[in-house]
Amino acid sequence: MLEMAVLGLLKDRTMHGYELKKELTATLGQFWQVSYGSLYPTIRRLEVEGAVERIFPKADVVRRKNIYRITAKGEEMFTEALREPSPVSDDARFGVKLAFFRYLNPDARVEVLERRRAYLTDKVAEIRGQLRTYRERIDAYTYRLMEHGLDNTSRDIEWVDRLIAEEKAAGAGPAPTTP
């Protein structure tokens, strides 16, 4: 997942490790926290695989920062990872894919969103069943926590429904850019 995020950011522009961490935290920090201890080994692995390469700007002779850019192989790996039908139950992976939806065609975006909606709908049914089953056996706080999960999942379904509607309304046009 971190590999896909790094490659996706490098599709936009070249960056050094600090910039990558900063962008990952700014754009994807709500899904997971990236440490330098996981970022740099990922970059090195991508470099060994030929997915990224280091470049050294001539103006930066003194400090020689490692600046990375995506290669043609990296572009292929990113596209493959983005199109891969990963489990829509993995919130972090879904979030990373959503962050790079602009690189998928509208039909592929709708397919991913509809799979996510189906997963969330099943989750709502499961939580409702648990609430009925456990109502008499759990304390009020646990029950309220489960209700909270139900409310959040229901809101997620509404949000996904809006995204699907926007994608279908846009047709083959560009993805929505307004919040």
LORO-857844 format. One line per field, with one value per residue: x, y, z of N, C-alpha, C in turn; residue number from 1. Coordinates in pm, 1 decimal, padded with zeros to 6 digits. Layout:
BEGIN
n_px = [X ...]
n_py = [Y ...]
n_pz = [Z ...]
ca_px = [X ...]
ca_py = [Y ...]
ca_pz = [Z ...]
c_px = [X ...]
c_py = [Y ...]
c_pz = [Z ...]
zakol = [NUM ...]
//
This chain:
BEGIN
n_px = [00082.3 00193.4 00383.1 00224.7 00120.0 00353.7 00447.8 00227.9 00235.2 00479.4 00416.2 00299.8 00500.7 00860.7 01027.8 01197.8 01278.9 01185.4 00991.2 00814.0 00724.6 00600.4 00393.9 00255.7 00164.6 00008.1 -00189.2 -00278.2 -00274.3 -00486.2 -00554.7 -00339.1 -00027.9 00285.9 00613.4 00958.4 01108.8 00965.2 00919.3 01168.7 01292.3 01096.7 01119.1 01381.9 01345.2 01168.4 01340.6 01539.9 01381.7 01348.6 01148.0 01151.9 01383.2 01686.6 01761.2 01988.9 01995.3 02184.3 02227.4 02228.0 02474.3 02613.9 02457.9 02344.0 02080.6 01873.1 01669.5 01371.9 01221.0 00952.4 00972.3 00928.1 00868.6 00780.5 00551.0 00394.4 00372.9 00232.9 -00011.8 -00104.7 -00133.3 -00327.4 -00546.8 -00586.6 -00807.6 -00851.2 -00927.3 -01222.4 -01277.5 -01066.2 -00992.4 -00778.3 -00639.6 -00843.8 -00876.1 -00626.9 -00639.2 -00859.2 -00752.8 -00600.8 -00777.2 -00812.1 -00652.3 -00779.4 -01021.5 -01362.4 -01552.4 -01411.1 -01371.3 -01637.0 -01693.5 -01518.8 -01622.5 -01885.3 -01837.0 -01731.0 -01955.6 -02129.4 -01987.5 -02001.1 -02276.9 -02329.7 -02188.7 -02341.0 -02576.7 -02472.3 -02391.7 -02640.1 -02765.0 -02600.2 -02657.4 -02925.3 -02896.6 -02718.3 -02822.7 -02949.6 -02742.4 -02520.9 -02356.5 -02477.6 -02293.9 -02129.6 -02325.5 -02398.0 -02160.0 -02156.0 -02381.5 -02284.4 -02089.9 -02261.8 -02399.9 -02186.2 -02104.4 -02334.8 -02340.0 -02109.9 -02199.0 -02389.0 -02215.5 -02055.3 -02256.1 -02312.2 -02068.8 -02074.2 -02299.6 -02207.9 -01995.4 -02133.0 -02296.6 -02105.7 -02009.8 -01798.1 -01639.5 -01403.0 -01296.1 -01474.8 -01378.2 -01436.9 -01495.2]
n_py = [-00118.1 00125.8 00146.1 00194.7 00445.6 00605.6 00583.4 00696.5 00962.5 01039.0 01034.6 01275.0 01466.1 01508.6 01424.7 01456.3 01241.8 01363.0 01540.5 01357.5 01219.5 01430.3 01498.1 01254.1 01238.8 01471.0 01425.6 01162.0 01101.0 01058.3 00797.0 00632.1 00647.0 00742.9 00644.8 00746.4 00521.9 00329.0 00444.6 00505.7 00246.0 00144.5 00316.8 00252.4 -00018.5 00010.2 00142.4 -00051.5 -00233.5 -00096.7 00087.5 00346.7 00619.4 00782.1 01125.7 01393.6 01722.2 01973.1 02215.5 02158.3 02079.0 02084.3 01968.1 01743.0 01608.9 01323.2 01296.0 01173.6 01010.7 00875.4 00583.5 00435.6 00167.8 00193.0 00343.4 00149.1 -00040.5 00111.1 00162.1 -00099.8 -00172.9 00009.9 -00066.2 -00320.3 -00553.5 -00502.3 -00587.0 -00428.4 -00390.4 -00305.8 -00024.2 00162.2 00094.8 00136.1 00411.6 00508.0 00428.3 00580.5 00834.9 00847.9 00821.4 00973.4 00868.7 00650.2 00520.3 00639.4 00423.1 00222.0 00350.7 00371.4 00099.5 00021.6 00184.6 00086.4 -00173.4 -00109.8 00008.1 -00214.1 -00372.0 -00202.5 -00193.7 -00459.7 -00459.2 -00280.7 -00431.2 -00642.8 -00513.2 -00420.3 -00664.7 -00759.2 -00567.4 -00628.9 -00890.5 -00869.9 -00679.8 -00716.9 -00827.4 -00662.4 -00369.6 -00027.9 00154.1 00009.8 -00068.0 00186.0 00251.1 00062.7 00150.8 00394.9 00308.7 00198.4 00430.1 00578.8 00407.9 00404.1 00671.7 00667.5 00507.5 00678.8 00879.6 00738.6 00673.7 00929.7 00984.6 00785.7 00867.9 01117.4 01033.4 00886.2 01085.4 01252.7 01098.8 01028.4 01237.9 01453.0 01370.9 01480.0 01791.1 01964.4 02010.2]
n_pz = [00000.0 00081.0 -00115.4 -00344.4 -00278.2 -00263.7 -00529.5 -00660.4 -00568.6 -00675.9 -00941.3 -00980.9 -00929.7 -00898.0 -00594.1 -00275.4 00004.9 00249.3 00153.0 00038.6 00270.5 00403.5 00220.0 00211.1 00474.5 00484.5 00286.7 00318.4 00583.4 00754.9 00724.9 00782.8 00961.1 00841.9 00886.6 00886.2 00910.7 00776.4 00531.8 00394.1 00357.0 00183.4 -00036.9 -00112.7 -00180.6 -00397.9 -00566.2 -00613.4 -00749.6 -00979.9 -01009.3 -00919.4 -00951.2 -00857.0 -00877.3 -00923.5 -00876.4 -01043.3 -00919.1 -00653.3 -00523.4 -00282.3 -00065.4 -00178.5 -00194.5 -00208.4 -00465.7 -00593.7 -00875.4 -01063.5 -01267.0 -01596.3 -01547.9 -01285.9 -01329.4 -01457.3 -01249.4 -01059.8 -01192.5 -01219.6 -00947.3 -00869.1 -01021.1 -00935.7 -00794.8 -00491.3 -00148.2 -00048.2 00206.8 00348.3 00494.4 00484.6 00245.9 00061.3 00096.4 00003.1 -00264.0 -00343.8 -00319.3 -00545.6 -00753.2 -00981.2 -01173.8 -01271.4 -01503.8 -01551.2 -01541.6 -01406.3 -01162.3 -01068.8 -01043.8 -00831.5 -00629.2 -00610.5 -00521.4 -00273.2 -00157.0 -00141.4 00041.2 00269.9 00308.8 00377.3 00614.9 00770.8 00797.7 00945.6 01184.4 01275.6 01323.4 01529.7 01723.3 01779.3 01874.4 02093.1 02262.1 02514.9 02657.8 02682.8 02818.5 02849.8 02742.2 02567.4 02391.0 02288.5 02163.7 01959.1 01821.0 01736.4 01554.4 01365.2 01281.4 01169.1 00961.9 00808.5 00726.4 00571.3 00360.8 00244.9 00157.4 -00028.2 -00208.2 -00307.4 -00437.6 -00635.8 -00780.5 -00873.5 -01035.3 -01229.3 -01335.5 -01444.2 -01644.1 -01902.8 -01844.2 -01661.7 -01325.7 -01031.7 -00884.2 -00683.5 -00332.1]
ca_px = [00000.0 00283.1 00445.3 00130.6 00111.2 00478.6 00447.3 00124.3 00284.9 00587.6 00356.0 00269.6 00625.6 00974.7 01035.1 01292.1 01211.3 01113.9 00870.8 00722.2 00661.9 00512.0 00275.6 00181.8 00096.9 -00093.8 -00299.2 -00326.2 -00248.6 -00603.0 -00567.6 -00229.1 00088.3 00405.0 00737.2 01077.4 01153.3 00898.0 00925.1 01296.6 01307.1 01005.1 01181.6 01496.4 01291.8 01118.1 01458.0 01600.1 01290.7 01350.0 01023.4 01191.2 01526.5 01737.1 01818.7 02064.8 02000.5 02318.8 02234.8 02232.1 02599.3 02661.9 02384.1 02314.2 01958.8 01822.3 01538.7 01323.9 01116.3 00897.1 01020.6 00823.2 00829.3 00701.8 00418.0 00322.3 00343.1 00129.6 -00138.0 -00146.6 -00178.6 -00450.7 -00655.4 -00600.1 -00928.9 -00814.4 -01044.3 -01278.5 -01295.4 -00945.1 -01017.1 -00657.9 -00613.8 -00948.8 -00843.6 -00513.9 -00689.9 -00946.2 -00666.2 -00545.7 -00885.5 -00801.5 -00578.3 -00866.1 -01130.5 -01487.4 -01614.0 -01333.5 -01400.8 -01770.8 -01684.5 -01457.9 -01718.1 -01998.8 -01789.2 -01720.8 -02092.3 -02179.3 -01921.0 -02055.9 -02415.2 -02319.8 -02141.9 -02457.0 -02664.1 -02404.9 -02399.3 -02780.5 -02786.1 -02531.1 -02732.9 -03043.3 -02853.5 -02646.0 -02887.4 -02975.3 -02622.7 -02410.6 -02388.0 -02526.3 -02183.6 -02092.7 -02435.7 -02384.6 -02044.1 -02200.7 -02470.6 -02196.2 -02035.2 -02370.8 -02421.4 -02072.1 -02108.1 -02447.9 -02293.9 -02015.6 -02278.7 -02443.2 -02103.4 -02021.0 -02366.5 -02291.0 -01956.5 -02121.2 -02389.0 -02124.5 -01922.6 -02227.5 -02340.8 -01993.5 -01986.2 -01657.2 -01571.2 -01304.8 -01346.1 -01510.5 -01264.8 -01482.7 -01527.0]
ca_py = [00000.0 00240.5 00153.9 00259.8 00586.5 00671.3 00592.0 00791.9 01098.9 01067.0 01058.1 01417.8 01544.0 01450.5 01466.3 01385.3 01165.5 01448.5 01589.0 01244.0 01197.5 01544.1 01482.8 01136.6 01274.8 01571.7 01376.0 01029.5 01082.4 01011.1 00653.2 00569.7 00733.1 00691.2 00681.3 00737.7 00383.3 00247.3 00513.8 00490.9 00109.8 00130.5 00386.6 00171.1 -00137.4 00055.1 00175.4 -00179.8 -00293.3 -00014.3 00164.8 00486.4 00643.2 00904.7 01228.5 01490.8 01852.3 02031.7 02328.6 02107.4 02005.6 02079.7 01875.5 01623.3 01539.2 01221.3 01330.7 01054.3 01022.0 00747.2 00535.2 00369.7 00047.4 00240.3 00379.8 00023.2 -00098.0 00193.6 00136.7 -00235.2 -00170.0 00088.4 -00142.6 -00448.3 -00560.2 -00528.3 -00593.5 -00296.8 -00385.0 -00244.6 00119.9 00235.6 00069.4 00205.5 00554.2 00535.3 00419.2 00696.0 00952.0 00846.1 00786.0 01048.9 00788.5 00542.2 00568.1 00649.9 00292.7 00154.4 00419.0 00330.5 -00039.9 00019.3 00245.9 -00004.0 -00281.4 -00052.6 00024.2 -00347.1 -00409.5 -00122.0 -00236.9 -00584.0 -00422.9 -00224.6 -00543.6 -00717.6 -00435.1 -00423.6 -00797.5 -00764.2 -00484.9 -00706.5 -01008.5 -00840.4 -00569.0 -00751.8 -00881.6 -00566.6 -00247.9 00084.0 00220.3 -00075.9 -00056.1 00317.5 00243.0 -00010.7 00242.5 00492.1 00240.5 00188.9 00564.7 00614.2 00324.9 00453.2 00796.0 00628.0 00461.9 00799.7 00945.8 00657.9 00692.3 01059.8 00969.4 00707.0 00953.9 01217.0 00964.5 00850.9 01210.4 01306.6 01011.8 01014.8 01363.2 01444.9 01347.7 01602.6 01853.0 02047.2 01928.5]
ca_pz = [00000.0 00084.5 -00247.6 -00435.1 -00240.7 -00305.2 -00675.9 -00699.1 -00545.3 -00769.6 -01073.4 -00987.3 -00937.7 -00827.9 -00453.1 -00189.4 00109.2 00342.5 00083.6 00028.0 00400.9 00429.0 00133.6 00256.0 00598.3 00455.7 00204.9 00357.0 00725.9 00829.7 00709.5 00855.2 00979.6 00776.5 00955.3 00801.6 00920.7 00674.1 00402.8 00323.6 00301.7 00069.5 -00150.0 -00156.2 -00247.7 -00528.0 -00647.9 -00653.0 -00848.3 -01100.0 -01016.1 -00899.7 -00966.3 -00794.4 -00963.3 -00845.4 -00944.3 -01047.9 -00826.2 -00515.9 -00513.8 -00145.0 00020.1 -00257.3 -00152.6 -00298.4 -00520.3 -00663.2 -00976.3 -01106.1 -01396.9 -01676.2 -01473.5 -01172.1 -01382.9 -01478.2 -01118.2 -00998.0 -01262.4 -01183.1 -00807.4 -00861.2 -01084.6 -00867.5 -00712.5 -00352.5 -00060.2 -00017.3 00351.5 00402.3 00487.3 00443.8 00103.5 -00012.7 00101.5 -00085.4 -00401.7 -00367.5 -00335.3 -00680.7 -00845.9 -01106.6 -01270.1 -01319.6 -01589.1 -01474.4 -01517.6 -01302.0 -01035.9 -01026.1 -01000.4 -00698.2 -00535.9 -00590.3 -00434.2 -00138.2 -00107.6 -00106.1 00165.9 00378.0 00329.3 00454.2 00748.6 00841.3 00833.1 01052.5 01308.2 01320.6 01380.4 01658.8 01817.8 01821.6 01948.6 02216.6 02334.4 02655.5 02722.4 02692.0 02892.6 02768.6 02672.3 02454.6 02295.5 02223.2 02075.3 01841.0 01748.7 01672.7 01437.2 01268.1 01226.2 01082.9 00841.6 00728.4 00662.4 00465.9 00246.7 00180.7 00090.5 -00145.4 -00303.4 -00373.9 -00529.7 -00750.4 -00858.9 -00941.9 -01142.7 -01336.2 -01397.7 -01520.8 -01759.9 -01940.4 -01812.5 -01554.4 -01192.0 -00960.4 -00815.6 -00571.7 -00213.4]
c_px = [00087.6 00351.7 00354.8 00122.5 00236.1 00480.6 00343.6 00168.1 00395.4 00536.7 00331.4 00394.5 00737.1 00977.9 01149.7 01213.7 01130.3 00984.1 00767.5 00650.2 00562.3 00382.9 00190.9 00102.5 -00016.6 -00213.7 -00358.6 -00311.1 -00367.1 -00620.3 -00458.6 -00113.7 00210.5 00526.5 00851.3 01130.0 01083.3 00909.6 01055.2 01323.9 01214.8 01064.3 01298.8 01449.7 01240.2 01233.5 01525.0 01514.6 01286.4 01224.8 01047.4 01341.0 01561.6 01787.3 01886.9 02070.3 02140.5 02334.4 02253.1 02357.8 02641.8 02591.8 02349.1 02195.5 01923.4 01682.0 01497.7 01220.6 01073.3 00951.9 00902.1 00775.7 00744.3 00561.1 00333.8 00281.0 00230.3 -00006.4 -00192.6 -00201.8 -00311.6 -00568.9 -00681.6 -00725.8 -00894.9 -00939.7 -01093.7 -01306.6 -01175.0 -00956.8 -00897.0 -00631.2 -00718.7 -00919.4 -00730.0 -00560.2 -00774.5 -00863.0 -00608.6 -00649.4 -00873.9 -00727.9 -00657.6 -00972.8 -01261.3 -01552.9 -01542.4 -01358.8 -01536.6 -01767.8 -01627.3 -01556.6 -01837.5 -01959.6 -01778.4 -01859.8 -02149.5 -02117.0 -01981.7 -02200.0 -02418.2 -02278.5 -02255.9 -02549.9 -02604.9 -02415.6 -02542.3 -02813.3 -02721.6 -02606.0 -02855.9 -03002.1 -02798.7 -02712.6 -02904.3 -02847.9 -02509.3 -02455.0 -02423.5 -02414.1 -02137.7 -02200.0 -02425.2 -02266.2 -02080.8 -02295.6 -02389.8 -02134.2 -02139.2 -02395.1 -02309.7 -02073.6 -02222.3 -02411.9 -02194.8 -02090.5 -02337.2 -02334.8 -02064.7 -02130.3 -02352.2 -02177.5 -01997.5 -02208.7 -02309.4 -02049.0 -02014.8 -02277.1 -02231.5 -01967.0 -01839.5 -01577.1 -01472.6 -01372.1 -01379.9 -01390.9 -01308.1 -01519.9 -01675.7]
c_py = [00125.7 00258.3 00229.1 00409.0 00663.3 00689.1 00693.3 00935.8 01135.3 01081.5 01208.8 01503.8 01470.1 01505.4 01395.1 01324.1 01249.8 01499.9 01477.1 01219.7 01308.0 01532.1 01363.8 01168.6 01373.1 01512.9 01245.1 01000.8 01035.2 00860.8 00577.5 00668.1 00665.6 00739.2 00676.0 00594.1 00289.9 00311.9 00486.4 00347.5 00084.9 00196.9 00305.1 00046.1 -00101.8 00088.9 00048.2 -00246.0 -00213.7 00070.3 00314.0 00497.3 00774.9 00999.1 01330.2 01622.4 01911.8 02144.8 02282.2 02022.9 01987.0 01970.0 01744.6 01544.8 01433.7 01262.3 01214.2 01090.3 00882.3 00711.7 00475.2 00243.0 00085.1 00280.1 00254.0 -00039.2 -00021.6 00164.1 -00000.4 -00238.2 -00096.4 00010.2 -00276.3 -00450.4 -00599.4 -00531.9 -00453.0 -00284.3 -00321.1 -00093.2 00197.8 00217.7 00139.3 00355.7 00592.0 00529.6 00540.9 00822.2 00961.0 00805.4 00856.9 00970.6 00667.7 00600.7 00564.2 00514.7 00216.0 00218.2 00375.4 00186.0 -00050.6 00075.0 00154.5 -00124.4 -00232.4 -00037.9 -00109.9 -00394.8 -00334.2 -00161.2 -00366.4 -00555.7 -00364.4 -00336.7 -00624.0 -00643.6 -00435.8 -00558.7 -00811.4 -00682.3 -00560.4 -00822.9 -00974.3 -00734.8 -00598.0 -00793.3 -00781.2 -00441.8 -00134.9 00149.2 00139.1 -00068.4 00075.7 00319.3 00169.3 00074.6 00346.9 00432.6 00227.3 00323.9 00603.8 00534.9 00368.1 00583.1 00766.7 00580.8 00581.7 00871.1 00871.1 00671.3 00824.6 01051.6 00892.0 00792.9 01058.5 01153.9 00934.5 00975.8 01269.0 01222.8 00994.1 01140.6 01345.3 01423.2 01480.2 01658.8 01939.2 01959.6 01919.0]
c_pz = [00000.0 -00050.3 -00345.1 -00405.1 -00284.9 -00456.3 -00723.7 -00679.4 -00643.3 -00913.1 -01091.0 -01003.1 -00866.3 -00686.0 -00384.1 -00074.4 00205.0 00279.8 00069.8 00160.1 00431.4 00347.1 00176.0 00382.3 00571.4 00382.9 00255.1 00505.7 00806.1 00821.3 00784.1 00862.0 00917.9 00853.1 00854.7 00799.8 00823.2 00536.0 00327.9 00276.9 00181.6 -00054.1 -00203.9 -00231.6 -00387.3 -00622.2 -00699.4 -00761.1 -00978.6 -01117.3 -00993.7 -00923.4 -00899.5 -00901.3 -00872.5 -00921.7 -00935.8 -00947.6 -00682.3 -00493.2 -00368.3 -00064.5 -00049.6 -00201.2 -00256.2 -00341.3 -00609.7 -00768.3 -01016.4 -01243.8 -01474.1 -01605.5 -01352.7 -01212.6 -01401.6 -01345.6 -01049.7 -01060.3 -01225.1 -01040.4 -00793.5 -00916.5 -01016.0 -00780.9 -00569.0 -00266.4 -00024.8 00132.1 00420.1 00384.9 00437.0 00294.8 00017.3 -00016.3 00008.8 -00230.9 -00435.7 -00390.1 -00476.9 -00785.1 -00979.9 -01214.9 -01320.6 -01412.1 -01509.3 -01445.4 -01406.5 -01165.3 -00982.3 -00975.4 -00859.2 -00595.2 -00508.8 -00505.0 -00290.0 -00076.1 -00063.0 00025.3 00283.8 00410.0 00410.2 00598.6 00831.7 00886.6 00949.2 01185.9 01362.9 01384.6 01516.9 01763.9 01868.8 01912.0 02086.4 02304.4 02483.4 02730.0 02739.6 02767.0 02795.3 02687.7 02550.9 02346.9 02218.6 02127.4 01946.7 01756.8 01672.6 01545.5 01327.6 01201.1 01129.5 00952.5 00750.4 00657.1 00551.1 00341.8 00172.3 00101.0 -00037.1 -00251.3 -00379.1 -00474.7 -00654.5 -00840.0 -00936.5 -01058.2 -01259.5 -01408.5 -01486.3 -01646.4 -01784.9 -01908.0 -01698.3 -01419.0 -01125.2 -00886.0 -00698.5 -00454.5 -00191.3]
zakol = [1 2 3 4 5 6 7 8 9 10 11 12 13 14 15 16 17 18 19 20 21 22 23 24 25 26 27 28 29 30 31 32 33 34 35 36 37 38 39 40 41 42 43 44 45 46 47 48 49 50 51 52 53 54 55 56 57 58 59 60 61 62 63 64 65 66 67 68 69 70 71 72 73 74 75 76 77 78 79 80 81 82 83 84 85 86 87 88 89 90 91 92 93 94 95 96 97 98 99 100 101 102 103 104 105 106 107 108 109 110 111 112 113 114 115 116 117 118 119 120 121 122 123 124 125 126 127 128 129 130 131 132 133 134 135 136 137 138 139 140 141 142 143 144 145 146 147 148 149 150 151 152 153 154 155 156 157 158 159 160 161 162 163 164 165 166 167 168 169 170 171 172 173 174 175 176 177 178 179]
//
